[in-house]
Amino acid sequence: MRFLVDENTGVVVSRWLRNLGHEVFSVYEEARGTDDDIILQKAFDENWILITSDKDFGEKVYRERQPHCGVIFLRLQDERSVNKVAVLQRLLESYPDQLAYNFVVVTEKRVRFAK
């Protein structure tokens, strides 16, 4: 899969996804400080699934109706990298075919596909 990992998600997640064989664009490593609108547009234009902890992307997708190729919104109590990786691992194992073109809200205990 192709993932665009937002700056706030971190480099550990990016490296972990690469080690699994996924194609990854890391905002933290390659475009630090990029505006959210540009990130979402890049993800759409280049067919990336965005992984973020930034609530602003929900607003951009739902209120502003900006197009996307998939958004994974991490809404975690524990923001440590090890927890992000564990949550994403469960998500990728359980829902690999449902991530593209969906807005997915993920917590430590729940996965919700927002409408």
Summary of the structure (lengths in Angstrom):
residues: 115
radius of gyration: 12.6
end to end distance: 22.2
largest distance: 35.2
contacts: 342
relative contact order: 0.17
helix: 41%
strand: 21%
